[in-house]
């Protein structure tokens, strides 16, 4: 009853997609720069709406820009994943 164990095939390395590599040599990915751009547009829209006197939509736009989009864009997701792979 001496059965040989099947050997597992070697794990394939995951190919790095274009979105995960730094964008034009800059420290963040293309997705992060896009999120940062959306956050800045929402902030400018919020100040524009605040200037016109709309308190509700300007507040929502400013909060989304400052609290959601900009911090998510600046969060180091890819850099942390690369640091864990190399160790």
MOWORA-V652351 format. One record per residue. PHI is phi in whole degrees, -180 to 180 (NA if undefined). OMEGA is omega in degrees with one decimal (999 if undefined). NEAR is the number of other ideal C-beta (glycine too) atoms within 8 Angstrom. Layout:
BEGIN
{{PHI,OMEGA,NEAR} {PHI,OMEGA,NEAR}}
END
This chain:
BEGIN
{{NA,179.5,2} {-88,-179.1,3} {-96,178.1,4} {-80,177.3,4} {-79,175.8,4} {-73,177.2,4} {-83,177.8,4} {-76,175.3,4} {-68,-179.4,4} {-62,-179.5,4} {-68,178.0,4} {-82,174.9,4} {-77,179.6,4} {-74,179.2,4} {-73,178.9,4} {-81,-179.5,5} {-81,-178.3,6} {-65,-177.7,5} {-70,-177.6,7} {-88,179.7,7} {-81,179.2,8} {-60,-176.7,8} {-84,179.1,9} {55,179.2,4} {79,180.0,4} {-86,-171.0,7} {-71,-177.9,4} {-113,-179.7,11} {-83,-179.9,11} {-62,179.5,8} {-63,-179.5,7} {-67,176.9,13} {-67,177.0,12} {-65,177.6,9} {-64,177.7,12} {-64,177.9,13} {-63,178.2,8} {-63,178.1,9} {-62,179.2,15} {-67,177.2,10} {-64,178.1,9} {-65,178.3,13} {-65,178.3,13} {-64,176.4,8} {-63,179.0,10} {-63,177.5,15} {-69,175.9,10} {-64,177.9,9} {-68,177.7,11} {-66,177.9,11} {-65,-179.9,6} {-78,176.7,6} {105,179.4,5} {-85,-174.1,8} {-83,-174.6,6} {-76,-176.2,6} {-70,177.8,8} {-68,179.0,13} {-65,179.2,9} {-63,-179.5,9} {-66,179.4,13} {-66,179.1,13} {-65,178.2,9} {-62,-179.4,11} {-67,-174.7,16} {-76,-170.5,9} {-99,-175.8,7} {-108,-168.6,10} {-71,-177.5,12} {-66,177.8,14} {-65,178.0,8} {-66,179.2,8} {-68,-177.2,13} {-89,179.6,9} {-67,-174.5,7} {-82,-176.6,6} {-67,-174.5,7} {-72,-178.9,10} {-64,178.9,8} {-68,179.7,8} {-64,178.6,8} {-67,179.7,8} {-66,179.1,8} {-72,178.9,7} {-69,-175.8,6} {-77,-180.0,5} {-90,999,4}}
END
